Amino acid sequence: EPEVTQTPSHQVTQMGQEVILRCVPISNHLYFYWYRQILGQKVEFLVSFYNNEISEKSEIFDDQFSVERPDGSNFTLKIRSTKLEDSAMYFCASRGLGETQYFGPGTRLLVL
Amino acid sequence: DAKTTQPNSMESNEEEPVHLPCNHSTISGTDYIHWYRQLPSQGPEYVIHGLTSNVNNRMASLAIAEDRKSSTLILHRATLRDAAVYYCILRMDSSYKLIFGSGTRLLVRP
């Protein structure tokens, strides 16, 4: 069964550094999403992306965040200058033409 | 964003049915009712969704009240692998983003 993959599984970085989280959505899916989950808290929507454009974003997704689909397979989330409060599990999801979002296993980001 | 209310936790015995309730009294006519679950240390996983009619799939059944103000996710025979946090989410017609609440933590006893 096709699945969403994410790399790396864990990332440790210093405050102020840039990080790029990578996702390979299910092929032939057209809609892509990033969510995050701070430890012990709810899963939070960050951004949705379709046709090489952001279609919706939350208040969390400020100028420090950006998303890109650099080629036909990868979907990336960049955090330009990480803060301590960016430490969280980041989940990528993709969707075809139906309702279902398929989530990846996540990248655990720790900002020191 | 439309809100849902779920019990914080529920317990079940293995191989018994489980009924997970969800209240969504402010639902609008075009909101879809979604259920996702999150197993420990994993990403959310789709379970089922519906609009007005009851739905069945290989994982579960979704029973939607006639007035749509509540719904129930039914796991017909709980297994240990079903221990997870179950989220009832309303997906608004204007957006495909999923707004997760706190969900119901399901404990399955052997």
gemmi code that builds the backbone of each chain (N, CA, C; Angstrom):
import gemmi

chains = {
    "A": [
        ("GLU", (0.856, -1.199, 0.000), (0.000, 0.000, 0.000), (0.889, 1.245, 0.000)),
        ("PRO", (0.589, 2.227, -0.849), (1.424, 3.433, -0.890), (1.379, 4.164, 0.437)),
        ("GLU", (2.477, 4.843, 0.763), (2.509, 5.573, 2.015), (3.335, 6.845, 1.875)),
        ("VAL", (3.080, 7.742, 2.788), (3.835, 8.992, 2.863), (5.092, 8.718, 3.692)),
        ("THR", (6.226, 9.170, 3.184), (7.459, 8.999, 3.949), (8.034, 10.366, 4.307)),
        ("GLN", (8.765, 10.400, 5.419), (9.366, 11.649, 5.877), (10.795, 11.405, 6.319)),
        ("THR", (11.643, 12.377, 6.008), (13.034, 12.324, 6.472), (13.478, 13.700, 6.950)),
        ("PRO", (14.356, 13.758, 7.946), (14.796, 12.624, 8.753), (13.717, 12.245, 9.762)),
        ("SER", (13.920, 11.158, 10.458), (12.958, 10.787, 11.503), (13.183, 11.641, 12.746)),
        ("HIS", (14.430, 12.010, 12.978), (14.782, 12.874, 14.111), (15.759, 13.930, 13.623)),
        ("GLN", (15.616, 15.132, 14.155), (16.550, 16.207, 13.820), (16.789, 17.042, 15.079)),
        ("VAL", (18.057, 17.226, 15.392), (18.431, 18.091, 16.511), (19.167, 19.286, 15.923)),
        ("THR", (18.789, 20.489, 16.340), (19.417, 21.675, 15.784), (19.598, 22.720, 16.866)),
        ("GLN", (20.457, 23.672, 16.593), (20.656, 24.777, 17.518), (19.698, 25.901, 17.178)),
        ("MET", (19.266, 26.588, 18.196), (18.392, 27.745, 18.015), (19.008, 28.714, 17.012)),
        ("GLY", (18.182, 29.208, 16.097), (18.667, 30.140, 15.097), (19.101, 29.490, 13.799)),
        ("GLN", (19.255, 28.175, 13.803), (19.651, 27.469, 12.588), (18.437, 27.205, 11.702)),
        ("GLU", (18.728, 27.008, 10.436), (17.688, 26.646, 9.476), (17.549, 25.134, 9.411)),
        ("VAL", (16.322, 24.661, 9.294), (16.102, 23.233, 9.094), (15.151, 23.036, 7.915)),
        ("ILE", (15.357, 21.946, 7.235), (14.456, 21.547, 6.152), (13.963, 20.139, 6.444)),
        ("LEU", (12.657, 20.017, 6.524), (12.029, 18.714, 6.742), (11.473, 18.240, 5.410)),
        ("ARG", (11.721, 16.993, 5.128), (11.361, 16.473, 3.809), (10.254, 15.429, 3.880)),
        ("CYS", (9.460, 15.423, 2.845), (8.317, 14.516, 2.767), (8.215, 14.024, 1.322)),
        ("VAL", (7.921, 12.756, 1.173), (7.563, 12.232, -0.146), (6.112, 11.799, -0.064)),
        ("PRO", (5.210, 12.584, -0.662), (3.787, 12.232, -0.616), (3.503, 11.005, -1.471)),
        ("ILE", (2.302, 10.528, -1.384), (1.878, 9.424, -2.236), (1.820, 9.942, -3.677)),
        ("SER", (2.418, 9.162, -4.573), (2.462, 9.632, -5.963), (1.039, 9.731, -6.494)),
        ("ASN", (0.786, 10.644, -7.321), (-0.489, 11.037, -7.935), (-1.405, 11.814, -6.982)),
        ("HIS", (-0.963, 12.040, -5.750), (-1.702, 12.959, -4.884), (-1.384, 14.396, -5.273)),
        ("LEU", (-2.376, 15.261, -5.064), (-2.246, 16.633, -5.540), (-2.224, 17.667, -4.407)),
        ("TYR", (-2.665, 17.255, -3.236), (-2.827, 18.190, -2.127), (-1.896, 17.764, -0.991)),
        ("PHE", (-1.199, 18.743, -0.453), (-0.180, 18.424, 0.529), (-0.350, 19.318, 1.742)),
        ("TYR", (0.012, 18.768, 2.906), (-0.219, 19.449, 4.175), (0.960, 19.236, 5.120)),
        ("TRP", (1.158, 20.224, 5.999), (2.039, 20.051, 7.148), (1.241, 20.337, 8.409)),
        ("TYR", (1.454, 19.485, 9.401), (0.890, 19.643, 10.730), (2.037, 19.496, 11.717)),
        ("ARG", (1.815, 19.973, 12.930), (2.813, 19.712, 13.953), (2.114, 19.341, 15.258)),
        ("GLN", (2.863, 18.675, 16.117), (2.332, 18.278, 17.424), (3.430, 18.479, 18.461)),
        ("ILE", (3.264, 19.507, 19.269), (4.169, 19.703, 20.391), (3.885, 18.591, 21.399)),
        ("LEU", (4.927, 18.138, 22.060), (4.809, 16.999, 22.965), (3.668, 17.165, 23.962)),
        ("GLY", (2.752, 16.208, 23.959), (1.650, 16.221, 24.908), (0.487, 17.119, 24.511)),
        ("GLN", (0.590, 17.737, 23.328), (-0.466, 18.664, 22.919), (-1.185, 18.159, 21.657)),
        ("LYS", (-2.109, 18.983, 21.159), (-2.925, 18.579, 20.012), (-2.120, 18.645, 18.712)),
        ("VAL", (-2.575, 17.937, 17.727), (-2.046, 18.080, 16.377), (-2.585, 19.400, 15.814)),
        ("GLU", (-1.669, 20.218, 15.275), (-2.060, 21.546, 14.781), (-1.786, 21.676, 13.290)),
        ("PHE", (-2.733, 22.197, 12.555), (-2.571, 22.459, 11.135), (-1.594, 23.613, 10.928)),
        ("LEU", (-0.688, 23.449, 9.980), (0.228, 24.536, 9.623), (-0.131, 25.138, 8.274)),
        ("VAL", (-0.163, 24.295, 7.233), (-0.281, 24.829, 5.884), (-0.809, 23.756, 4.942)),
        ("SER", (-1.516, 24.214, 3.909), (-1.911, 23.321, 2.828), (-1.364, 23.887, 1.516)),
        ("PHE", (-1.110, 23.007, 0.571), (-0.379, 23.372, -0.642), (-0.977, 22.622, -1.813)),
        ("TYR", (-1.255, 23.364, -2.879), (-1.833, 22.750, -4.070), (-1.389, 23.541, -5.285)),
        ("ASN", (-1.023, 22.850, -6.323), (-0.675, 23.493, -7.589), (0.436, 24.526, -7.390)),
        ("ASN", (1.415, 24.134, -6.592), (2.596, 24.967, -6.327), (2.297, 26.270, -5.596)),
        ("GLU", (1.201, 26.283, -4.900), (0.858, 27.476, -4.121), (0.324, 27.079, -2.758)),
        ("ILE", (0.521, 27.951, -1.792), (-0.117, 27.759, -0.500), (-1.595, 28.076, -0.661)),
        ("SER", (-2.440, 27.142, -0.259), (-3.878, 27.390, -0.355), (-4.464, 27.850, 0.967)),
        ("GLU", (-3.838, 27.475, 2.044), (-4.305, 27.922, 3.352), (-3.160, 27.785, 4.351)),
        ("LYS", (-3.113, 28.682, 5.315), (-2.101, 28.556, 6.360), (-2.671, 29.033, 7.685)),
        ("SER", (-2.075, 28.543, 8.752), (-2.549, 28.923, 10.072), (-1.710, 30.089, 10.593)),
        ("GLU", (-2.105, 30.577, 11.765), (-1.359, 31.691, 12.390), (0.049, 31.258, 12.778)),
        ("ILE", (0.227, 29.967, 13.001), (1.548, 29.469, 13.383), (2.523, 29.644, 12.220)),
        ("PHE", (2.032, 29.493, 11.022), (2.869, 29.502, 9.818), (3.218, 30.946, 9.473)),
        ("ASP", (4.214, 31.478, 10.175), (4.603, 32.864, 9.934), (5.756, 32.933, 8.937)),
        ("ASP", (6.406, 34.089, 8.857), (7.442, 34.300, 7.843), (8.665, 33.405, 8.026)),
        ("GLN", (8.786, 32.783, 9.176), (9.908, 31.877, 9.400), (9.723, 30.535, 8.708)),
        ("PHE", (8.510, 30.255, 8.295), (8.195, 28.986, 7.656), (8.007, 29.178, 6.156)),
        ("SER", (8.404, 28.173, 5.407), (8.092, 28.166, 3.986), (7.944, 26.718, 3.531)),
        ("VAL", (7.219, 26.527, 2.461), (7.036, 25.201, 1.893), (7.371, 25.263, 0.408)),
        ("GLU", (7.768, 24.092, -0.084), (8.186, 24.032, -1.473), (8.001, 22.617, -1.984)),
        ("ARG", (7.706, 22.540, -3.279), (7.719, 21.235, -3.933), (8.777, 21.341, -5.015)),
        ("PRO", (10.026, 21.077, -4.652), (11.142, 21.387, -5.550), (11.205, 20.500, -6.796)),
        ("ASP", (10.590, 19.330, -6.712), (10.577, 18.453, -7.874), (9.249, 17.709, -7.855)),
        ("GLY", (9.145, 16.673, -8.676), (7.855, 16.002, -8.766), (7.519, 15.100, -7.604)),
        ("SER", (8.475, 14.931, -6.669), (8.183, 13.960, -5.628), (8.282, 14.521, -4.215)),
        ("ASN", (9.213, 15.441, -3.970), (9.409, 15.916, -2.600), (8.531, 17.106, -2.262)),
        ("PHE", (8.219, 17.219, -0.990), (7.483, 18.369, -0.446), (8.213, 18.743, 0.839)),
        ("THR", (8.690, 19.981, 0.909), (9.539, 20.328, 2.043), (8.946, 21.441, 2.881)),
        ("LEU", (9.308, 21.419, 4.160), (8.985, 22.484, 5.092), (10.303, 23.047, 5.598)),
        ("LYS", (10.490, 24.348, 5.404), (11.711, 24.994, 5.881), (11.371, 25.920, 7.030)),
        ("ILE", (12.168, 25.824, 8.079), (12.089, 26.794, 9.174), (13.389, 27.575, 9.133)),
        ("ARG", (13.287, 28.880, 8.893), (14.480, 29.678, 8.594), (15.391, 29.866, 9.800)),
        ("SER", (14.843, 30.200, 10.906), (15.623, 30.470, 12.103), (14.877, 29.852, 13.278)),
        ("THR", (15.281, 28.663, 13.640), (14.485, 27.897, 14.605), (14.512, 28.529, 15.997)),
        ("LYS", (13.385, 28.347, 16.675), (13.248, 28.799, 18.070), (13.022, 27.559, 18.935)),
        ("LEU", (13.216, 27.732, 20.218), (13.001, 26.619, 21.140), (11.584, 26.057, 20.999)),
        ("GLU", (10.634, 26.965, 20.812), (9.224, 26.544, 20.745), (8.849, 25.853, 19.438)),
        ("ASP", (9.790, 25.757, 18.513), (9.545, 24.982, 17.292), (9.753, 23.486, 17.515)),
        ("SER", (10.271, 23.130, 18.663), (10.457, 21.711, 18.978), (9.104, 21.017, 18.976)),
        ("ALA", (8.984, 20.018, 18.144), (7.695, 19.341, 17.973), (7.887, 18.177, 17.018)),
        ("MET", (6.815, 17.402, 16.878), (6.744, 16.381, 15.838), (6.060, 17.038, 14.648)),
        ("TYR", (6.658, 16.940, 13.473), (6.089, 17.528, 12.277), (5.597, 16.408, 11.358)),
        ("PHE", (4.320, 16.505, 10.999), (3.714, 15.492, 10.141), (3.371, 16.092, 8.786)),
        ("CYS", (3.733, 15.361, 7.766), (3.325, 15.684, 6.409), (2.118, 14.814, 6.076)),
        ("ALA", (1.220, 15.329, 5.259), (0.079, 14.532, 4.800), (-0.177, 14.854, 3.338)),
        ("SER", (-0.739, 13.891, 2.649), (-1.126, 14.145, 1.261), (-2.516, 13.583, 1.010)),
        ("ARG", (-3.141, 14.128, -0.014), (-4.526, 13.738, -0.337), (-4.686, 13.705, -1.848)),
        ("GLY", (-5.431, 12.719, -2.304), (-5.795, 12.680, -3.709), (-7.070, 13.476, -3.923)),
        ("LEU", (-7.963, 12.935, -4.719), (-9.195, 13.647, -5.021), (-10.275, 13.411, -3.965)),
        ("GLY", (-10.048, 12.475, -3.063), (-11.059, 12.159, -2.061), (-10.868, 12.938, -0.776)),
        ("GLU", (-11.510, 12.479, 0.260), (-11.489, 13.165, 1.556), (-10.272, 12.826, 2.406)),
        ("THR", (-9.713, 11.653, 2.185), (-8.749, 11.111, 3.132), (-7.386, 11.775, 3.033)),
        ("GLN", (-6.864, 12.198, 4.187), (-5.474, 12.638, 4.250), (-4.639, 11.490, 4.795)),
        ("TYR", (-3.545, 11.229, 4.123), (-2.622, 10.171, 4.537), (-1.405, 10.825, 5.168)),
        ("PHE", (-1.160, 10.460, 6.404), (-0.089, 11.088, 7.165), (1.183, 10.256, 7.127)),
        ("GLY", (2.298, 10.959, 7.163), (3.571, 10.289, 7.305), (3.869, 9.988, 8.763)),
        ("PRO", (5.001, 9.327, 9.020), (5.350, 8.941, 10.386), (5.882, 10.089, 11.230)),
        ("GLY", (6.198, 11.202, 10.590), (6.643, 12.372, 11.336), (8.146, 12.529, 11.422)),
        ("THR", (8.557, 13.775, 11.647), (9.940, 14.112, 11.980), (9.927, 14.775, 13.344)),
        ("ARG", (10.712, 14.209, 14.254), (10.805, 14.825, 15.582), (11.920, 15.850, 15.553)),
        ("LEU", (11.550, 17.116, 15.746), (12.516, 18.215, 15.737), (12.766, 18.686, 17.159)),
        ("LEU", (14.028, 18.734, 17.517), (14.414, 19.232, 18.829), (15.334, 20.428, 18.632)),
        ("VAL", (14.921, 21.565, 19.147), (15.723, 22.785, 19.040), (16.357, 23.069, 20.395)),
        ("LEU", (17.695, 23.146, 20.391), (18.411, 23.363, 21.655), (18.880, 24.809, 21.790)),
    ],
    "B": [
        ("ASP", (-14.029, 27.691, 13.660), (-13.976, 26.270, 13.290), (-14.970, 25.488, 14.138)),
        ("ALA", (-15.674, 24.571, 13.463), (-16.693, 23.794, 14.157), (-16.056, 22.927, 15.227)),
        ("LYS", (-16.740, 22.845, 16.377), (-16.147, 22.139, 17.512), (-16.790, 20.782, 17.717)),
        ("THR", (-16.005, 19.887, 18.244), (-16.501, 18.572, 18.650), (-16.166, 18.355, 20.107)),
        ("THR", (-16.981, 17.522, 20.755), (-16.759, 17.178, 22.159), (-16.705, 15.671, 22.278)),
        ("GLN", (-15.616, 15.176, 22.894), (-15.435, 13.747, 23.075), (-15.011, 13.472, 24.511)),
        ("PRO", (-15.345, 12.284, 25.027), (-14.826, 11.943, 26.356), (-13.304, 11.851, 26.306)),
        ("ASN", (-12.657, 12.182, 27.414), (-11.191, 12.153, 27.452), (-10.646, 10.749, 27.252)),
        ("SER", (-11.328, 9.781, 27.858), (-10.818, 8.415, 27.776), (-11.950, 7.409, 27.882)),
        ("MET", (-11.696, 6.230, 27.342), (-12.630, 5.110, 27.455), (-11.825, 3.834, 27.549)),
        ("GLU", (-12.448, 2.836, 28.142), (-11.793, 1.542, 28.256), (-12.676, 0.474, 27.628)),
        ("SER", (-12.024, -0.546, 27.121), (-12.751, -1.646, 26.502), (-11.988, -2.935, 26.754)),
        ("ASN", (-12.719, -4.036, 26.676), (-12.062, -5.334, 26.717), (-11.794, -5.808, 25.299)),
        ("GLU", (-10.690, -6.537, 25.165), (-10.333, -7.074, 23.857), (-11.470, -7.937, 23.331)),
        ("GLU", (-11.694, -7.844, 22.027), (-12.696, -8.621, 21.303), (-14.123, -8.201, 21.590)),
        ("GLU", (-14.311, -7.129, 22.314), (-15.659, -6.592, 22.531), (-15.855, -5.355, 21.663)),
        ("PRO", (-17.122, -5.025, 21.353), (-17.350, -3.809, 20.563), (-17.090, -2.557, 21.400)),
        ("VAL", (-16.709, -1.495, 20.721), (-16.457, -0.204, 21.367), (-17.258, 0.860, 20.628)),
        ("HIS", (-17.933, 1.690, 21.404), (-18.696, 2.797, 20.830), (-18.091, 4.103, 21.337)),
        ("LEU", (-17.493, 4.848, 20.441), (-16.851, 6.112, 20.808), (-17.757, 7.262, 20.382)),
        ("PRO", (-18.271, 8.028, 21.354), (-19.223, 9.093, 20.997), (-18.540, 10.412, 20.673)),
        ("CYS", (-19.251, 11.235, 19.916), (-18.777, 12.571, 19.581), (-19.987, 13.490, 19.432)),
        ("ASN", (-19.935, 14.609, 20.120), (-20.992, 15.616, 19.975), (-20.487, 16.763, 19.111)),
        ("HIS", (-21.304, 17.178, 18.190), (-20.962, 18.311, 17.314), (-22.237, 19.083, 17.038)),
        ("SER", (-22.739, 19.745, 18.064), (-24.053, 20.389, 17.990), (-24.074, 21.588, 17.046)),
        ("THR", (-22.900, 22.151, 16.733), (-22.875, 23.332, 15.858), (-22.554, 22.966, 14.410)),
        ("ILE", (-22.667, 21.717, 14.074), (-22.341, 21.262, 12.723), (-23.233, 21.950, 11.699)),
        ("SER", (-22.663, 22.285, 10.566), (-23.471, 22.852, 9.493), (-23.776, 21.772, 8.462)),
        ("GLY", (-24.684, 22.075, 7.572), (-25.181, 21.064, 6.647), (-24.139, 20.490, 5.715)),
        ("THR", (-23.032, 21.213, 5.507), (-22.025, 20.754, 4.553), (-20.747, 20.258, 5.223)),
        ("ASP", (-20.732, 20.212, 6.546), (-19.547, 19.719, 7.253), (-19.488, 18.199, 7.189)),
        ("TYR", (-18.330, 17.673, 6.823), (-18.111, 16.237, 6.856), (-17.611, 15.830, 8.245)),
        ("ILE", (-18.020, 14.671, 8.699), (-17.572, 14.130, 9.982), (-16.460, 13.121, 9.692)),
        ("HIS", (-15.293, 13.410, 10.220), (-14.133, 12.537, 10.019), (-13.707, 11.936, 11.338)),
        ("TRP", (-13.189, 10.730, 11.273), (-12.527, 10.112, 12.419), (-11.116, 9.697, 12.000)),
        ("TYR", (-10.170, 10.126, 12.800), (-8.785, 9.697, 12.650), (-8.358, 9.116, 13.992)),
        ("ARG", (-7.314, 8.335, 13.952), (-6.753, 7.855, 15.213), (-5.237, 7.999, 15.170)),
        ("GLN", (-4.661, 8.045, 16.344), (-3.207, 8.181, 16.447), (-2.699, 7.138, 17.428)),
        ("LEU", (-2.020, 6.152, 16.897), (-1.387, 5.149, 17.743), (-0.159, 5.765, 18.386)),
        ("PRO", (0.309, 5.219, 19.485), (1.466, 5.798, 20.173), (2.661, 5.968, 19.242)),
        ("SER", (3.234, 7.164, 19.276), (4.439, 7.496, 18.501), (4.263, 7.369, 16.991)),
        ("GLN", (3.042, 7.520, 16.504), (2.798, 7.466, 15.070), (2.016, 8.693, 14.605)),
        ("GLY", (1.952, 8.860, 13.296), (1.139, 9.924, 12.734), (-0.328, 9.552, 12.754)),
        ("PRO", (-1.199, 10.551, 12.632), (-2.633, 10.251, 12.565), (-2.943, 9.327, 11.394)),
        ("GLU", (-3.978, 8.527, 11.592), (-4.384, 7.538, 10.586), (-5.869, 7.687, 10.344)),
        ("TYR", (-6.260, 7.769, 9.097), (-7.673, 7.881, 8.737), (-8.424, 6.634, 9.171)),
        ("VAL", (-9.621, 6.833, 9.712), (-10.462, 5.698, 10.069), (-11.695, 5.647, 9.181)),
        ("ILE", (-12.456, 6.734, 9.161), (-13.719, 6.719, 8.422), (-14.245, 8.138, 8.330)),
        ("HIS", (-15.133, 8.401, 7.399), (-15.807, 9.684, 7.359), (-17.213, 9.520, 6.788)),
        ("GLY", (-18.051, 10.523, 7.053), (-19.407, 10.495, 6.525), (-20.002, 11.888, 6.512)),
        ("LEU", (-21.113, 12.006, 5.835), (-21.797, 13.303, 5.761), (-23.167, 13.225, 6.439)),
        ("THR", (-24.027, 12.340, 5.959), (-25.357, 12.212, 6.550), (-25.701, 10.767, 6.885)),
        ("SER", (-25.321, 9.856, 6.011), (-25.701, 8.446, 6.208), (-24.638, 7.691, 6.984)),
        ("ASN", (-25.076, 6.613, 7.611), (-24.123, 5.741, 8.295), (-23.171, 5.127, 7.273)),
        ("VAL", (-21.968, 4.839, 7.730), (-20.915, 4.350, 6.839), (-20.236, 3.147, 7.475)),
        ("ASN", (-19.841, 2.219, 6.638), (-19.063, 1.072, 7.100), (-17.829, 0.937, 6.233)),
        ("ASN", (-16.715, 0.584, 6.859), (-15.547, 0.160, 6.088), (-14.866, -0.963, 6.857)),
        ("ARG", (-13.697, -1.369, 6.370), (-13.058, -2.550, 6.979), (-12.566, -2.267, 8.395)),
        ("MET", (-12.404, -0.991, 8.721), (-11.876, -0.671, 10.049), (-12.979, -0.473, 11.083)),
        ("ALA", (-14.077, 0.175, 10.654), (-15.061, 0.609, 11.634), (-16.390, 0.938, 10.966)),
        ("SER", (-17.345, 1.319, 11.796), (-18.612, 1.852, 11.318), (-18.816, 3.234, 11.926)),
        ("LEU", (-19.504, 4.072, 11.201), (-19.824, 5.411, 11.678), (-21.338, 5.552, 11.672)),
        ("ALA", (-21.886, 5.806, 12.860), (-23.319, 6.021, 12.990), (-23.542, 7.503, 13.229)),
        ("ILE", (-24.326, 8.123, 12.360), (-24.581, 9.567, 12.440), (-26.027, 9.777, 12.861)),
        ("ALA", (-26.221, 10.585, 13.893), (-27.571, 10.871, 14.366), (-28.372, 11.562, 13.275)),
        ("GLU", (-29.674, 11.405, 13.363), (-30.537, 11.960, 12.327), (-30.395, 13.483, 12.214)),
        ("ASP", (-30.230, 14.147, 13.356), (-30.053, 15.605, 13.324), (-28.595, 16.007, 13.095)),
        ("ARG", (-27.716, 15.043, 12.967), (-26.274, 15.228, 12.713), (-25.546, 15.944, 13.848)),
        ("LYS", (-26.161, 16.096, 14.973), (-25.491, 16.793, 16.073), (-24.595, 15.864, 16.881)),
        ("SER", (-24.604, 14.609, 16.567), (-23.688, 13.680, 17.224), (-23.416, 12.505, 16.296)),
        ("SER", (-22.337, 11.798, 16.589), (-22.008, 10.599, 15.833), (-21.282, 9.630, 16.757)),
        ("THR", (-21.219, 8.386, 16.329), (-20.559, 7.346, 17.117), (-19.684, 6.506, 16.204)),
        ("LEU", (-18.438, 6.374, 16.594), (-17.533, 5.469, 15.898), (-17.631, 4.115, 16.572)),
        ("ILE", (-17.855, 3.090, 15.774), (-18.016, 1.749, 16.316), (-16.883, 0.858, 15.821)),
        ("LEU", (-16.124, 0.341, 16.767), (-15.143, -0.707, 16.462), (-15.806, -2.018, 16.854)),
        ("HIS", (-15.972, -2.908, 15.915), (-16.824, -4.084, 16.169), (-16.187, -5.093, 17.106)),
        ("ARG", (-14.881, -5.246, 17.011), (-14.166, -6.140, 17.921), (-12.824, -5.506, 18.227)),
        ("ALA", (-12.717, -4.910, 19.383), (-11.485, -4.197, 19.715), (-10.329, -5.173, 19.873)),
        ("THR", (-9.188, -4.772, 19.345), (-7.958, -5.539, 19.562), (-6.976, -4.638, 20.291)),
        ("LEU", (-5.912, -5.221, 20.793), (-4.908, -4.435, 21.508), (-4.329, -3.357, 20.598)),
        ("ARG", (-4.278, -3.657, 19.304), (-3.724, -2.712, 18.348), (-4.614, -1.481, 18.161)),
        ("ASP", (-5.865, -1.568, 18.624), (-6.772, -0.429, 18.500), (-6.587, 0.601, 19.617)),
        ("ALA", (-5.722, 0.319, 20.560), (-5.438, 1.295, 21.623), (-4.768, 2.510, 20.996)),
        ("ALA", (-5.440, 3.651, 21.093), (-4.982, 4.863, 20.404), (-5.815, 6.041, 20.895)),
        ("VAL", (-5.454, 7.219, 20.413), (-6.306, 8.390, 20.618), (-7.160, 8.542, 19.363)),
        ("TYR", (-8.462, 8.631, 19.558), (-9.402, 8.734, 18.448), (-9.941, 10.160, 18.372)),
        ("TYR", (-9.836, 10.738, 17.207), (-10.233, 12.122, 16.999), (-11.467, 12.186, 16.096)),
        ("CYS", (-12.450, 12.902, 16.556), (-13.635, 13.216, 15.761), (-13.443, 14.641, 15.252)),
        ("ILE", (-13.494, 14.827, 13.959), (-13.148, 16.120, 13.360), (-14.230, 16.507, 12.360)),
        ("LEU", (-14.636, 17.759, 12.396), (-15.543, 18.267, 11.373), (-14.736, 18.955, 10.285)),
        ("ARG", (-14.888, 18.493, 9.079), (-14.195, 19.102, 7.957), (-15.176, 20.028, 7.246)),
        ("MET", (-14.889, 21.322, 7.321), (-15.788, 22.321, 6.743), (-15.718, 22.265, 5.231)),
        ("ASP", (-16.808, 22.596, 4.607), (-16.897, 22.521, 3.147), (-15.875, 23.423, 2.463)),
        ("SER", (-15.531, 24.526, 3.122), (-14.659, 25.519, 2.484), (-13.171, 25.204, 2.620)),
        ("SER", (-12.844, 24.174, 3.375), (-11.431, 23.923, 3.660), (-11.204, 22.446, 3.930)),
        ("TYR", (-10.054, 21.953, 3.509), (-9.710, 20.566, 3.793), (-8.780, 20.420, 4.993)),
        ("LYS", (-8.459, 21.541, 5.658), (-7.598, 21.395, 6.835), (-8.346, 20.629, 7.913)),
        ("LEU", (-7.610, 19.857, 8.684), (-8.181, 19.098, 9.788), (-7.826, 19.808, 11.094)),
        ("ILE", (-8.843, 20.091, 11.881), (-8.628, 20.719, 13.187), (-8.825, 19.631, 14.241)),
        ("PHE", (-7.731, 19.221, 14.843), (-7.755, 18.154, 15.833), (-8.077, 18.720, 17.206)),
        ("GLY", (-8.925, 18.028, 17.923), (-9.150, 18.336, 19.325), (-8.272, 17.446, 20.178)),
        ("SER", (-8.718, 17.210, 21.394), (-7.949, 16.374, 22.315), (-8.230, 14.892, 22.125)),
        ("GLY", (-9.359, 14.562, 21.505), (-9.676, 13.173, 21.207), (-10.041, 12.353, 22.423)),
        ("THR", (-10.311, 11.064, 22.173), (-10.611, 10.086, 23.219), (-9.495, 9.057, 23.229)),
        ("ARG", (-8.879, 8.916, 24.375), (-7.847, 7.886, 24.505), (-8.528, 6.563, 24.824)),
        ("LEU", (-8.395, 5.596, 23.940), (-9.006, 4.279, 24.125), (-7.985, 3.303, 24.677)),
        ("LEU", (-8.335, 2.737, 25.813), (-7.504, 1.689, 26.415), (-8.200, 0.361, 26.189)),
        ("VAL", (-7.479, -0.610, 25.666), (-8.046, -1.937, 25.433), (-7.391, -2.915, 26.385)),
        ("ARG", (-8.215, -3.523, 27.210), (-7.718, -4.500, 28.196), (-7.696, -5.904, 27.589)),
        ("PRO", (-6.598, -6.647, 27.819), (-6.530, -8.015, 27.279), (-7.545, -8.931, 27.967)),
    ],
}
model = gemmi.Model(1)
for chain_id, residues in chains.items():
    chain = gemmi.Chain(chain_id)
    for i, (resn, *xyz) in enumerate(residues, 1):
        res = gemmi.Residue()
        res.name, res.seqid = resn, gemmi.SeqId(i, " ")
        for name, pos in zip(("N", "CA", "C"), xyz):
            atom = gemmi.Atom()
            atom.name, atom.element = name, gemmi.Element(name[0])
            atom.pos, atom.b_iso = gemmi.Position(*pos), 0.0
            res.add_atom(atom)
        chain.add_residue(res)
    model.add_chain(chain)
structure = gemmi.Structure()
structure.add_model(model)
structure.setup_entities()
